[in-house]
Amino acid sequence: MLPQPDQIPKEIDVHLATFRKEPWDVDYNLFGYCPICNSRIDEFGFCACGGAAD
Ligand SMILES: [Zn+2]
């Protein structure tokens, strides 16, 4: 289940603290899907299998 905007207090939102944006603001359309783990690759080139995609 995906987190909803009102479920993560900003004080404990590690993703927000790390990337300065909410998880749902990450652009997954830059790289598409990883051919290895078939997960969406985020704008930093990382995916579910450890960011092996480039
Ligand atoms: Zn992957």
mmCIF file of the protein (N, C-alpha, C, O) and its ligand, coordinates in Angstrom:
data_MODEL
# 
_entry.id   MODEL 
# 
loop_
_entity.id 
_entity.type 
_entity.pdbx_number_of_molecules 
1 polymer     1 
2 non-polymer 1 
# 
_entity_poly.entity_id                      1 
_entity_poly.type                           'polypeptide(L)' 
_entity_poly.nstd_linkage                   no 
_entity_poly.nstd_monomer                   no 
_entity_poly.pdbx_seq_one_letter_code       MLPQPDQIPKEIDVHLATFRKEPWDVDYNLFGYCPICNSRIDEFGFCACGGAAD 
_entity_poly.pdbx_seq_one_letter_code_can   MLPQPDQIPKEIDVHLATFRKEPWDVDYNLFGYCPICNSRIDEFGFCACGGAAD 
_entity_poly.pdbx_strand_id                 A 
# 
loop_
_entity_poly_seq.entity_id 
_entity_poly_seq.num 
_entity_poly_seq.mon_id 
_entity_poly_seq.hetero 
1 1  MET n 
1 2  LEU n 
1 3  PRO n 
1 4  GLN n 
1 5  PRO n 
1 6  ASP n 
1 7  GLN n 
1 8  ILE n 
1 9  PRO n 
1 10 LYS n 
1 11 GLU n 
1 12 ILE n 
1 13 ASP n 
1 14 VAL n 
1 15 HIS n 
1 16 LEU n 
1 17 ALA n 
1 18 THR n 
1 19 PHE n 
1 20 ARG n 
1 21 LYS n 
1 22 GLU n 
1 23 PRO n 
1 24 TRP n 
1 25 ASP n 
1 26 VAL n 
1 27 ASP n 
1 28 TYR n 
1 29 ASN n 
1 30 LEU n 
1 31 PHE n 
1 32 GLY n 
1 33 TYR n 
1 34 CYS n 
1 35 PRO n 
1 36 ILE n 
1 37 CYS n 
1 38 ASN n 
1 39 SER n 
1 40 ARG n 
1 41 ILE n 
1 42 ASP n 
1 43 GLU n 
1 44 PHE n 
1 45 GLY n 
1 46 PHE n 
1 47 CYS n 
1 48 ALA n 
1 49 CYS n 
1 50 GLY n 
1 51 GLY n 
1 52 ALA n 
1 53 ALA n 
1 54 ASP n 
# 
loop_
_struct_asym.id 
_struct_asym.entity_id 
A 1 
B 2 
# 
loop_
_chem_comp.id 
_chem_comp.type 
_chem_comp.mon_nstd_flag 
ALA 'L-peptide linking' y 
ARG 'L-peptide linking' y 
ASN 'L-peptide linking' y 
ASP 'L-peptide linking' y 
CYS 'L-peptide linking' y 
GLN 'L-peptide linking' y 
GLU 'L-peptide linking' y 
GLY 'peptide linking'   y 
HIS 'L-peptide linking' y 
ILE 'L-peptide linking' y 
LEU 'L-peptide linking' y 
LYS 'L-peptide linking' y 
MET 'L-peptide linking' y 
PHE 'L-peptide linking' y 
PRO 'L-peptide linking' y 
SER 'L-peptide linking' y 
THR 'L-peptide linking' y 
TRP 'L-peptide linking' y 
TYR 'L-peptide linking' y 
VAL 'L-peptide linking' y 
ZN  non-polymer         . 
# 
_pdbx_entity_nonpoly.entity_id   2 
_pdbx_entity_nonpoly.name        ? 
_pdbx_entity_nonpoly.comp_id     ZN 
# 
_pdbx_nonpoly_scheme.asym_id         B 
_pdbx_nonpoly_scheme.entity_id       2 
_pdbx_nonpoly_scheme.mon_id          ZN 
_pdbx_nonpoly_scheme.ndb_seq_num     1 
_pdbx_nonpoly_scheme.pdb_seq_num     101 
_pdbx_nonpoly_scheme.auth_seq_num    101 
_pdbx_nonpoly_scheme.pdb_mon_id      ZN 
_pdbx_nonpoly_scheme.auth_mon_id     ZN 
_pdbx_nonpoly_scheme.pdb_strand_id   A 
_pdbx_nonpoly_scheme.pdb_ins_code    . 
# 
loop_
_atom_site.group_PDB 
_atom_site.id 
_atom_site.type_symbol 
_atom_site.label_atom_id 
_atom_site.label_alt_id 
_atom_site.label_comp_id 
_atom_site.label_asym_id 
_atom_site.label_entity_id 
_atom_site.label_seq_id 
_atom_site.pdbx_PDB_ins_code 
_atom_site.Cartn_x 
_atom_site.Cartn_y 
_atom_site.Cartn_z 
_atom_site.occupancy 
_atom_site.B_iso_or_equiv 
_atom_site.pdbx_formal_charge 
_atom_site.auth_seq_id 
_atom_site.auth_comp_id 
_atom_site.auth_asym_id 
_atom_site.auth_atom_id 
_atom_site.pdbx_PDB_model_num 
ATOM   1   N  N  . MET A 1 1  ? 0.835  -1.189 0.000   1.00 0.00 ? 1   MET A N  1 
ATOM   2   C  CA . MET A 1 1  ? 0.000  0.000  0.000   1.00 0.00 ? 1   MET A CA 1 
ATOM   3   C  C  . MET A 1 1  ? 0.880  1.252  0.000   1.00 0.00 ? 1   MET A C  1 
ATOM   4   O  O  . MET A 1 1  ? 1.792  1.381  0.816   1.00 0.00 ? 1   MET A O  1 
ATOM   5   N  N  . LEU A 1 2  ? 0.603  2.145  -0.898  1.00 0.00 ? 2   LEU A N  1 
ATOM   6   C  CA . LEU A 1 2  ? 1.396  3.361  -1.000  1.00 0.00 ? 2   LEU A CA 1 
ATOM   7   C  C  . LEU A 1 2  ? 1.045  4.323  0.136   1.00 0.00 ? 2   LEU A C  1 
ATOM   8   O  O  . LEU A 1 2  ? -0.110 4.421  0.550   1.00 0.00 ? 2   LEU A O  1 
ATOM   9   N  N  . PRO A 1 3  ? 2.051  5.023  0.624   1.00 0.00 ? 3   PRO A N  1 
ATOM   10  C  CA . PRO A 1 3  ? 1.781  5.994  1.685   1.00 0.00 ? 3   PRO A CA 1 
ATOM   11  C  C  . PRO A 1 3  ? 0.969  7.161  1.166   1.00 0.00 ? 3   PRO A C  1 
ATOM   12  O  O  . PRO A 1 3  ? 1.152  7.612  0.035   1.00 0.00 ? 3   PRO A O  1 
ATOM   13  N  N  . GLN A 1 4  ? 0.093  7.633  1.987   1.00 0.00 ? 4   GLN A N  1 
ATOM   14  C  CA . GLN A 1 4  ? -0.713 8.794  1.635   1.00 0.00 ? 4   GLN A CA 1 
ATOM   15  C  C  . GLN A 1 4  ? -0.082 10.048 2.242   1.00 0.00 ? 4   GLN A C  1 
ATOM   16  O  O  . GLN A 1 4  ? 0.618  9.970  3.252   1.00 0.00 ? 4   GLN A O  1 
ATOM   17  N  N  . PRO A 1 5  ? -0.331 11.197 1.623   1.00 0.00 ? 5   PRO A N  1 
ATOM   18  C  CA . PRO A 1 5  ? 0.292  12.446 2.079   1.00 0.00 ? 5   PRO A CA 1 
ATOM   19  C  C  . PRO A 1 5  ? 0.081  12.739 3.554   1.00 0.00 ? 5   PRO A C  1 
ATOM   20  O  O  . PRO A 1 5  ? 0.932  13.368 4.182   1.00 0.00 ? 5   PRO A O  1 
ATOM   21  N  N  . ASP A 1 6  ? -1.026 12.301 4.113   1.00 0.00 ? 6   ASP A N  1 
ATOM   22  C  CA . ASP A 1 6  ? -1.318 12.651 5.504   1.00 0.00 ? 6   ASP A CA 1 
ATOM   23  C  C  . ASP A 1 6  ? -0.927 11.554 6.482   1.00 0.00 ? 6   ASP A C  1 
ATOM   24  O  O  . ASP A 1 6  ? -1.294 11.604 7.656   1.00 0.00 ? 6   ASP A O  1 
ATOM   25  N  N  . GLN A 1 7  ? -0.180 10.557 5.999   1.00 0.00 ? 7   GLN A N  1 
ATOM   26  C  CA . GLN A 1 7  ? 0.179  9.451  6.892   1.00 0.00 ? 7   GLN A CA 1 
ATOM   27  C  C  . GLN A 1 7  ? 1.620  9.544  7.394   1.00 0.00 ? 7   GLN A C  1 
ATOM   28  O  O  . GLN A 1 7  ? 1.984  8.855  8.348   1.00 0.00 ? 7   GLN A O  1 
ATOM   29  N  N  . ILE A 1 8  ? 2.427  10.368 6.780   1.00 0.00 ? 8   ILE A N  1 
ATOM   30  C  CA . ILE A 1 8  ? 3.816  10.482 7.206   1.00 0.00 ? 8   ILE A CA 1 
ATOM   31  C  C  . ILE A 1 8  ? 4.101  11.900 7.712   1.00 0.00 ? 8   ILE A C  1 
ATOM   32  O  O  . ILE A 1 8  ? 4.192  12.839 6.921   1.00 0.00 ? 8   ILE A O  1 
ATOM   33  N  N  . PRO A 1 9  ? 4.240  12.048 9.020   1.00 0.00 ? 9   PRO A N  1 
ATOM   34  C  CA . PRO A 1 9  ? 4.612  13.371 9.552   1.00 0.00 ? 9   PRO A CA 1 
ATOM   35  C  C  . PRO A 1 9  ? 5.960  13.798 8.978   1.00 0.00 ? 9   PRO A C  1 
ATOM   36  O  O  . PRO A 1 9  ? 6.874  12.980 8.879   1.00 0.00 ? 9   PRO A O  1 
ATOM   37  N  N  . LYS A 1 10 ? 6.091  15.046 8.606   1.00 0.00 ? 10  LYS A N  1 
ATOM   38  C  CA . LYS A 1 10 ? 7.327  15.504 7.976   1.00 0.00 ? 10  LYS A CA 1 
ATOM   39  C  C  . LYS A 1 10 ? 8.538  15.302 8.883   1.00 0.00 ? 10  LYS A C  1 
ATOM   40  O  O  . LYS A 1 10 ? 9.661  15.157 8.398   1.00 0.00 ? 10  LYS A O  1 
ATOM   41  N  N  . GLU A 1 11 ? 8.313  15.292 10.196  1.00 0.00 ? 11  GLU A N  1 
ATOM   42  C  CA . GLU A 1 11 ? 9.427  15.145 11.130  1.00 0.00 ? 11  GLU A CA 1 
ATOM   43  C  C  . GLU A 1 11 ? 10.095 13.783 11.006  1.00 0.00 ? 11  GLU A C  1 
ATOM   44  O  O  . GLU A 1 11 ? 11.282 13.641 11.301  1.00 0.00 ? 11  GLU A O  1 
ATOM   45  N  N  . ILE A 1 12 ? 9.338  12.782 10.570  1.00 0.00 ? 12  ILE A N  1 
ATOM   46  C  CA . ILE A 1 12 ? 9.908  11.440 10.498  1.00 0.00 ? 12  ILE A CA 1 
ATOM   47  C  C  . ILE A 1 12 ? 9.967  10.917 9.077   1.00 0.00 ? 12  ILE A C  1 
ATOM   48  O  O  . ILE A 1 12 ? 10.242 9.739  8.847   1.00 0.00 ? 12  ILE A O  1 
ATOM   49  N  N  . ASP A 1 13 ? 9.707  11.802 8.123   1.00 0.00 ? 13  ASP A N  1 
ATOM   50  C  CA . ASP A 1 13 ? 9.716  11.374 6.735   1.00 0.00 ? 13  ASP A CA 1 
ATOM   51  C  C  . ASP A 1 13 ? 11.153 11.376 6.212   1.00 0.00 ? 13  ASP A C  1 
ATOM   52  O  O  . ASP A 1 13 ? 11.663 12.408 5.776   1.00 0.00 ? 13  ASP A O  1 
ATOM   53  N  N  . VAL A 1 14 ? 11.788 10.225 6.259   1.00 0.00 ? 14  VAL A N  1 
ATOM   54  C  CA . VAL A 1 14 ? 13.189 10.111 5.867   1.00 0.00 ? 14  VAL A CA 1 
ATOM   55  C  C  . VAL A 1 14 ? 13.375 10.458 4.398   1.00 0.00 ? 14  VAL A C  1 
ATOM   56  O  O  . VAL A 1 14 ? 14.366 11.082 4.018   1.00 0.00 ? 14  VAL A O  1 
ATOM   57  N  N  . HIS A 1 15 ? 12.425 10.053 3.583   1.00 0.00 ? 15  HIS A N  1 
ATOM   58  C  CA . HIS A 1 15 ? 12.544 10.335 2.158   1.00 0.00 ? 15  HIS A CA 1 
ATOM   59  C  C  . HIS A 1 15 ? 12.553 11.834 1.902   1.00 0.00 ? 15  HIS A C  1 
ATOM   60  O  O  . HIS A 1 15 ? 13.326 12.331 1.084   1.00 0.00 ? 15  HIS A O  1 
ATOM   61  N  N  . LEU A 1 16 ? 11.691 12.545 2.607   1.00 0.00 ? 16  LEU A N  1 
ATOM   62  C  CA . LEU A 1 16 ? 11.640 13.993 2.443   1.00 0.00 ? 16  LEU A CA 1 
ATOM   63  C  C  . LEU A 1 16 ? 12.938 14.634 2.917   1.00 0.00 ? 16  LEU A C  1 
ATOM   64  O  O  . LEU A 1 16 ? 13.454 15.549 2.276   1.00 0.00 ? 16  LEU A O  1 
ATOM   65  N  N  . ALA A 1 17 ? 13.459 14.157 4.029   1.00 0.00 ? 17  ALA A N  1 
ATOM   66  C  CA . ALA A 1 17 ? 14.692 14.704 4.581   1.00 0.00 ? 17  ALA A CA 1 
ATOM   67  C  C  . ALA A 1 17 ? 15.873 14.434 3.649   1.00 0.00 ? 17  ALA A C  1 
ATOM   68  O  O  . ALA A 1 17 ? 16.794 15.245 3.555   1.00 0.00 ? 17  ALA A O  1 
ATOM   69  N  N  . THR A 1 18 ? 15.841 13.307 2.972   1.00 0.00 ? 18  THR A N  1 
ATOM   70  C  CA . THR A 1 18 ? 16.948 12.911 2.102   1.00 0.00 ? 18  THR A CA 1 
ATOM   71  C  C  . THR A 1 18 ? 16.890 13.594 0.746   1.00 0.00 ? 18  THR A C  1 
ATOM   72  O  O  . THR A 1 18 ? 17.898 14.097 0.250   1.00 0.00 ? 18  THR A O  1 
ATOM   73  N  N  . PHE A 1 19 ? 15.722 13.607 0.161   1.00 0.00 ? 19  PHE A N  1 
ATOM   74  C  CA . PHE A 1 19 ? 15.597 14.087 -1.224  1.00 0.00 ? 19  PHE A CA 1 
ATOM   75  C  C  . PHE A 1 19 ? 14.948 15.458 -1.331  1.00 0.00 ? 19  PHE A C  1 
ATOM   76  O  O  . PHE A 1 19 ? 14.835 16.013 -2.424  1.00 0.00 ? 19  PHE A O  1 
ATOM   77  N  N  . ARG A 1 20 ? 14.517 16.009 -0.189  1.00 0.00 ? 20  ARG A N  1 
ATOM   78  C  CA . ARG A 1 20 ? 13.846 17.304 -0.173  1.00 0.00 ? 20  ARG A CA 1 
ATOM   79  C  C  . ARG A 1 20 ? 12.558 17.288 -0.983  1.00 0.00 ? 20  ARG A C  1 
ATOM   80  O  O  . ARG A 1 20 ? 12.111 18.333 -1.454  1.00 0.00 ? 20  ARG A O  1 
ATOM   81  N  N  . LYS A 1 21 ? 11.984 16.163 -1.145  1.00 0.00 ? 21  LYS A N  1 
ATOM   82  C  CA . LYS A 1 21 ? 10.673 16.080 -1.782  1.00 0.00 ? 21  LYS A CA 1 
ATOM   83  C  C  . LYS A 1 21 ? 9.973  14.827 -1.295  1.00 0.00 ? 21  LYS A C  1 
ATOM   84  O  O  . LYS A 1 21 ? 10.606 13.914 -0.765  1.00 0.00 ? 21  LYS A O  1 
ATOM   85  N  N  . GLU A 1 22 ? 8.682  14.792 -1.477  1.00 0.00 ? 22  GLU A N  1 
ATOM   86  C  CA . GLU A 1 22 ? 7.925  13.644 -1.024  1.00 0.00 ? 22  GLU A CA 1 
ATOM   87  C  C  . GLU A 1 22 ? 8.125  12.475 -1.979  1.00 0.00 ? 22  GLU A C  1 
ATOM   88  O  O  . GLU A 1 22 ? 8.431  12.675 -3.155  1.00 0.00 ? 22  GLU A O  1 
ATOM   89  N  N  . PRO A 1 23 ? 7.952  11.248 -1.474  1.00 0.00 ? 23  PRO A N  1 
ATOM   90  C  CA . PRO A 1 23 ? 8.122  10.074 -2.345  1.00 0.00 ? 23  PRO A CA 1 
ATOM   91  C  C  . PRO A 1 23 ? 7.252  10.141 -3.591  1.00 0.00 ? 23  PRO A C  1 
ATOM   92  O  O  . PRO A 1 23 ? 7.664  9.720  -4.671  1.00 0.00 ? 23  PRO A O  1 
ATOM   93  N  N  . TRP A 1 24 ? 6.058  10.669 -3.433  1.00 0.00 ? 24  TRP A N  1 
ATOM   94  C  CA . TRP A 1 24 ? 5.137  10.725 -4.573  1.00 0.00 ? 24  TRP A CA 1 
ATOM   95  C  C  . TRP A 1 24 ? 5.486  11.858 -5.531  1.00 0.00 ? 24  TRP A C  1 
ATOM   96  O  O  . TRP A 1 24 ? 4.848  12.001 -6.574  1.00 0.00 ? 24  TRP A O  1 
ATOM   97  N  N  . ASP A 1 25 ? 6.479  12.657 -5.196  1.00 0.00 ? 25  ASP A N  1 
ATOM   98  C  CA . ASP A 1 25 ? 6.923  13.707 -6.108  1.00 0.00 ? 25  ASP A CA 1 
ATOM   99  C  C  . ASP A 1 25 ? 8.100  13.259 -6.964  1.00 0.00 ? 25  ASP A C  1 
ATOM   100 O  O  . ASP A 1 25 ? 8.515  13.969 -7.880  1.00 0.00 ? 25  ASP A O  1 
ATOM   101 N  N  . VAL A 1 26 ? 8.631  12.089 -6.666  1.00 0.00 ? 26  VAL A N  1 
ATOM   102 C  CA . VAL A 1 26 ? 9.775  11.587 -7.431  1.00 0.00 ? 26  VAL A CA 1 
ATOM   103 C  C  . VAL A 1 26 ? 9.339  11.245 -8.849  1.00 0.00 ? 26  VAL A C  1 
ATOM   104 O  O  . VAL A 1 26 ? 8.304  10.615 -9.064  1.00 0.00 ? 26  VAL A O  1 
ATOM   105 N  N  . ASP A 1 27 ? 10.144 11.669 -9.799  1.00 0.00 ? 27  ASP A N  1 
ATOM   106 C  CA . ASP A 1 27 ? 9.808  11.432 -11.197 1.00 0.00 ? 27  ASP A CA 1 
ATOM   107 C  C  . ASP A 1 27 ? 10.340 10.082 -11.655 1.00 0.00 ? 27  ASP A C  1 
ATOM   108 O  O  . ASP A 1 27 ? 11.548 9.898  -11.805 1.00 0.00 ? 27  ASP A O  1 
ATOM   109 N  N  . TYR A 1 28 ? 9.431  9.144  -11.875 1.00 0.00 ? 28  TYR A N  1 
ATOM   110 C  CA . TYR A 1 28 ? 9.843  7.809  -12.289 1.00 0.00 ? 28  TYR A CA 1 
ATOM   111 C  C  . TYR A 1 28 ? 9.824  7.657  -13.807 1.00 0.00 ? 28  TYR A C  1 
ATOM   112 O  O  . TYR A 1 28 ? 10.017 6.558  -14.327 1.00 0.00 ? 28  TYR A O  1 
ATOM   113 N  N  . ASN A 1 29 ? 9.598  8.733  -14.501 1.00 0.00 ? 29  ASN A N  1 
ATOM   114 C  CA . ASN A 1 29 ? 9.446  8.629  -15.950 1.00 0.00 ? 29  ASN A CA 1 
ATOM   115 C  C  . ASN A 1 29 ? 10.748 8.857  -16.711 1.00 0.00 ? 29  ASN A C  1 
ATOM   116 O  O  . ASN A 1 29 ? 10.793 8.710  -17.933 1.00 0.00 ? 29  ASN A O  1 
ATOM   117 N  N  . LEU A 1 30 ? 11.812 9.217  -15.983 1.00 0.00 ? 30  LEU A N  1 
ATOM   118 C  CA . LEU A 1 30 ? 13.078 9.489  -16.645 1.00 0.00 ? 30  LEU A CA 1 
ATOM   119 C  C  . LEU A 1 30 ? 13.688 8.222  -17.232 1.00 0.00 ? 30  LEU A C  1 
ATOM   120 O  O  . LEU A 1 30 ? 14.149 8.214  -18.374 1.00 0.00 ? 30  LEU A O  1 
ATOM   121 N  N  . PHE A 1 31 ? 13.686 7.156  -16.444 1.00 0.00 ? 31  PHE A N  1 
ATOM   122 C  CA . PHE A 1 31 ? 14.378 5.939  -16.865 1.00 0.00 ? 31  PHE A CA 1 
ATOM   123 C  C  . PHE A 1 31 ? 13.428 4.773  -17.117 1.00 0.00 ? 31  PHE A C  1 
ATOM   124 O  O  . PHE A 1 31 ? 13.827 3.767  -17.704 1.00 0.00 ? 31  PHE A O  1 
ATOM   125 N  N  . GLY A 1 32 ? 12.189 4.895  -16.685 1.00 0.00 ? 32  GLY A N  1 
ATOM   126 C  CA . GLY A 1 32 ? 11.244 3.817  -16.888 1.00 0.00 ? 32  GLY A CA 1 
ATOM   127 C  C  . GLY A 1 32 ? 11.471 2.677  -15.913 1.00 0.00 ? 32  GLY A C  1 
ATOM   128 O  O  . GLY A 1 32 ? 11.690 2.897  -14.721 1.00 0.00 ? 32  GLY A O  1 
ATOM   129 N  N  . TYR A 1 33 ? 11.416 1.453  -16.433 1.00 0.00 ? 33  TYR A N  1 
ATOM   130 C  CA . TYR A 1 33 ? 11.516 0.297  -15.562 1.00 0.00 ? 33  TYR A CA 1 
ATOM   131 C  C  . TYR A 1 33 ? 12.881 -0.378 -15.684 1.00 0.00 ? 33  TYR A C  1 
ATOM   132 O  O  . TYR A 1 33 ? 13.488 -0.397 -16.754 1.00 0.00 ? 33  TYR A O  1 
ATOM   133 N  N  . CYS A 1 34 ? 13.344 -0.928 -14.573 1.00 0.00 ? 34  CYS A N  1 
ATOM   134 C  CA . CYS A 1 34 ? 14.612 -1.646 -14.550 1.00 0.00 ? 34  CYS A CA 1 
ATOM   135 C  C  . CYS A 1 34 ? 14.437 -2.998 -15.247 1.00 0.00 ? 34  CYS A C  1 
ATOM   136 O  O  . CYS A 1 34 ? 13.495 -3.726 -14.934 1.00 0.00 ? 34  CYS A O  1 
ATOM   137 N  N  . PRO A 1 35 ? 15.320 -3.347 -16.179 1.00 0.00 ? 35  PRO A N  1 
ATOM   138 C  CA . PRO A 1 35 ? 15.224 -4.630 -16.878 1.00 0.00 ? 35  PRO A CA 1 
ATOM   139 C  C  . PRO A 1 35 ? 15.577 -5.795 -15.982 1.00 0.00 ? 35  PRO A C  1 
ATOM   140 O  O  . PRO A 1 35 ? 15.288 -6.943 -16.321 1.00 0.00 ? 35  PRO A O  1 
ATOM   141 N  N  . ILE A 1 36 ? 16.195 -5.527 -14.849 1.00 0.00 ? 36  ILE A N  1 
ATOM   142 C  CA . ILE A 1 36 ? 16.628 -6.592 -13.946 1.00 0.00 ? 36  ILE A CA 1 
ATOM   143 C  C  . ILE A 1 36 ? 15.537 -6.955 -12.948 1.00 0.00 ? 36  ILE A C  1 
ATOM   144 O  O  . ILE A 1 36 ? 15.138 -8.115 -12.844 1.00 0.00 ? 36  ILE A O  1 
ATOM   145 N  N  . CYS A 1 37 ? 15.058 -5.952 -12.216 1.00 0.00 ? 37  CYS A N  1 
ATOM   146 C  CA . CYS A 1 37 ? 14.084 -6.233 -11.165 1.00 0.00 ? 37  CYS A CA 1 
ATOM   147 C  C  . CYS A 1 37 ? 12.682 -5.803 -11.566 1.00 0.00 ? 37  CYS A C  1 
ATOM   148 O  O  . CYS A 1 37 ? 11.720 -6.046 -10.837 1.00 0.00 ? 37  CYS A O  1 
ATOM   149 N  N  . ASN A 1 38 ? 12.565 -5.161 -12.728 1.00 0.00 ? 38  ASN A N  1 
ATOM   150 C  CA . ASN A 1 38 ? 11.269 -4.740 -13.248 1.00 0.00 ? 38  ASN A CA 1 
ATOM   151 C  C  . ASN A 1 38 ? 10.579 -3.731 -12.340 1.00 0.00 ? 38  ASN A C  1 
ATOM   152 O  O  . ASN A 1 38 ? 9.357  -3.591 -12.369 1.00 0.00 ? 38  ASN A O  1 
ATOM   153 N  N  . SER A 1 39 ? 11.373 -3.029 -11.532 1.00 0.00 ? 39  SER A N  1 
ATOM   154 C  CA . SER A 1 39 ? 10.811 -1.973 -10.708 1.00 0.00 ? 39  SER A CA 1 
ATOM   155 C  C  . SER A 1 39 ? 11.001 -0.631 -11.402 1.00 0.00 ? 39  SER A C  1 
ATOM   156 O  O  . SER A 1 39 ? 11.840 -0.490 -12.292 1.00 0.00 ? 39  SER A O  1 
ATOM   157 N  N  . ARG A 1 40 ? 10.225 0.334  -10.991 1.00 0.00 ? 40  ARG A N  1 
ATOM   158 C  CA . ARG A 1 40 ? 10.403 1.668  -11.542 1.00 0.00 ? 40  ARG A CA 1 
ATOM   159 C  C  . ARG A 1 40 ? 11.730 2.250  -11.071 1.00 0.00 ? 40  ARG A C  1 
ATOM   160 O  O  . ARG A 1 40 ? 12.093 2.118  -9.902  1.00 0.00 ? 40  ARG A O  1 
ATOM   161 N  N  . ILE A 1 41 ? 12.441 2.883  -11.972 1.00 0.00 ? 41  ILE A N  1 
ATOM   162 C  CA . ILE A 1 41 ? 13.702 3.524  -11.632 1.00 0.00 ? 41  ILE A CA 1 
ATOM   163 C  C  . ILE A 1 41 ? 13.428 4.997  -11.368 1.00 0.00 ? 41  ILE A C  1 
ATOM   164 O  O  . ILE A 1 41 ? 12.780 5.673  -12.167 1.00 0.00 ? 41  ILE A O  1 
ATOM   165 N  N  . ASP A 1 42 ? 13.920 5.481  -10.255 1.00 0.00 ? 42  ASP A N  1 
ATOM   166 C  CA . ASP A 1 42 ? 13.631 6.873  -9.929  1.00 0.00 ? 42  ASP A CA 1 
ATOM   167 C  C  . ASP A 1 42 ? 14.580 7.810  -10.661 1.00 0.00 ? 42  ASP A C  1 
ATOM   168 O  O  . ASP A 1 42 ? 15.431 7.374  -11.436 1.00 0.00 ? 42  ASP A O  1 
ATOM   169 N  N  . GLU A 1 43 ? 14.423 9.098  -10.405 1.00 0.00 ? 43  GLU A N  1 
ATOM   170 C  CA . GLU A 1 43 ? 15.169 10.100 -11.153 1.00 0.00 ? 43  GLU A CA 1 
ATOM   171 C  C  . GLU A 1 43 ? 16.668 10.071 -10.860 1.00 0.00 ? 43  GLU A C  1 
ATOM   172 O  O  . GLU A 1 43 ? 17.455 10.717 -11.551 1.00 0.00 ? 43  GLU A O  1 
ATOM   173 N  N  . PHE A 1 44 ? 17.052 9.322  -9.840  1.00 0.00 ? 44  PHE A N  1 
ATOM   174 C  CA . PHE A 1 44 ? 18.473 9.222  -9.522  1.00 0.00 ? 44  PHE A CA 1 
ATOM   175 C  C  . PHE A 1 44 ? 19.076 7.950  -10.089 1.00 0.00 ? 44  PHE A C  1 
ATOM   176 O  O  . PHE A 1 44 ? 20.264 7.693  -9.895  1.00 0.00 ? 44  PHE A O  1 
ATOM   177 N  N  . GLY A 1 45 ? 18.286 7.156  -10.782 1.00 0.00 ? 45  GLY A N  1 
ATOM   178 C  CA . GLY A 1 45 ? 18.775 5.935  -11.380 1.00 0.00 ? 45  GLY A CA 1 
ATOM   179 C  C  . GLY A 1 45 ? 18.762 4.749  -10.442 1.00 0.00 ? 45  GLY A C  1 
ATOM   180 O  O  . GLY A 1 45 ? 19.388 3.727  -10.725 1.00 0.00 ? 45  GLY A O  1 
ATOM   181 N  N  . PHE A 1 46 ? 18.055 4.868  -9.324  1.00 0.00 ? 46  PHE A N  1 
ATOM   182 C  CA . PHE A 1 46 ? 18.000 3.772  -8.374  1.00 0.00 ? 46  PHE A CA 1 
ATOM   183 C  C  . PHE A 1 46 ? 16.690 3.013  -8.505  1.00 0.00 ? 46  PHE A C  1 
ATOM   184 O  O  . PHE A 1 46 ? 15.649 3.593  -8.814  1.00 0.00 ? 46  PHE A O  1 
ATOM   185 N  N  . CYS A 1 47 ? 16.755 1.711  -8.268  1.00 0.00 ? 47  CYS A N  1 
ATOM   186 C  CA . CYS A 1 47 ? 15.560 0.881  -8.317  1.00 0.00 ? 47  CYS A CA 1 
ATOM   187 C  C  . CYS A 1 47 ? 15.593 -0.119 -7.184  1.00 0.00 ? 47  CYS A C  1 
ATOM   188 O  O  . CYS A 1 47 ? 16.412 -0.004 -6.272  1.00 0.00 ? 47  CYS A O  1 
ATOM   189 N  N  . ALA A 1 48 ? 14.708 -1.098 -7.235  1.00 0.00 ? 48  ALA A N  1 
ATOM   190 C  CA . ALA A 1 48 ? 14.553 -2.005 -6.118  1.00 0.00 ? 48  ALA A CA 1 
ATOM   191 C  C  . ALA A 1 48 ? 15.708 -2.987 -5.963  1.00 0.00 ? 48  ALA A C  1 
ATOM   192 O  O  . ALA A 1 48 ? 15.878 -3.571 -4.893  1.00 0.00 ? 48  ALA A O  1 
ATOM   193 N  N  . CYS A 1 49 ? 16.507 -3.180 -7.017  1.00 0.00 ? 49  CYS A N  1 
ATOM   194 C  CA . CYS A 1 49 ? 17.573 -4.173 -6.926  1.00 0.00 ? 49  CYS A CA 1 
ATOM   195 C  C  . CYS A 1 49 ? 18.919 -3.522 -6.582  1.00 0.00 ? 49  CYS A C  1 
ATOM   196 O  O  . CYS A 1 49 ? 19.969 -4.132 -6.785  1.00 0.00 ? 49  CYS A O  1 
ATOM   197 N  N  . GLY A 1 50 ? 18.893 -2.325 -6.080  1.00 0.00 ? 50  GLY A N  1 
ATOM   198 C  CA . GLY A 1 50 ? 20.110 -1.725 -5.583  1.00 0.00 ? 50  GLY A CA 1 
ATOM   199 C  C  . GLY A 1 50 ? 20.714 -0.680 -6.498  1.00 0.00 ? 50  GLY A C  1 
ATOM   200 O  O  . GLY A 1 50 ? 21.876 -0.314 -6.322  1.00 0.00 ? 50  GLY A O  1 
ATOM   201 N  N  . GLY A 1 51 ? 19.969 -0.192 -7.459  1.00 0.00 ? 51  GLY A N  1 
ATOM   202 C  CA . GLY A 1 51 ? 20.453 0.886  -8.314  1.00 0.00 ? 51  GLY A CA 1 
ATOM   203 C  C  . GLY A 1 51 ? 21.465 0.430  -9.336  1.00 0.00 ? 51  GLY A C  1 
ATOM   204 O  O  . GLY A 1 51 ? 22.364 1.189  -9.696  1.00 0.00 ? 51  GLY A O  1 
ATOM   205 N  N  . ALA A 1 52 ? 21.338 -0.783 -9.807  1.00 0.00 ? 52  ALA A N  1 
ATOM   206 C  CA . ALA A 1 52 ? 22.279 -1.309 -10.782 1.00 0.00 ? 52  ALA A CA 1 
ATOM   207 C  C  . ALA A 1 52 ? 22.014 -0.734 -12.177 1.00 0.00 ? 52  ALA A C  1 
ATOM   208 O  O  . ALA A 1 52 ? 22.901 -0.732 -13.032 1.00 0.00 ? 52  ALA A O  1 
ATOM   209 N  N  . ALA A 1 53 ? 20.826 -0.260 -12.395 1.00 0.00 ? 53  ALA A N  1 
ATOM   210 C  CA . ALA A 1 53 ? 20.477 0.253  -13.714 1.00 0.00 ? 53  ALA A CA 1 
ATOM   211 C  C  . ALA A 1 53 ? 21.156 1.592  -13.980 1.00 0.00 ? 53  ALA A C  1 
ATOM   212 O  O  . ALA A 1 53 ? 21.356 2.390  -13.064 1.00 0.00 ? 53  ALA A O  1 
ATOM   213 N  N  . ASP A 1 54 ? 21.497 1.820  -15.198 1.00 0.00 ? 54  ASP A N  1 
ATOM   214 C  CA . ASP A 1 54 ? 22.084 3.116  -15.567 1.00 0.00 ? 54  ASP A CA 1 
ATOM   215 C  C  . ASP A 1 54 ? 21.631 3.538  -16.954 1.00 0.00 ? 54  ASP A C  1 
ATOM   216 O  O  . ASP A 1 54 ? 22.022 4.601  -17.435 1.00 0.00 ? 54  ASP A O  1 
HETATM 217 ZN ZN . ZN  B 2 .  ? 16.561 -3.045 -10.673 1.00 0.00 2 101 ZN  A ZN 1 
# 
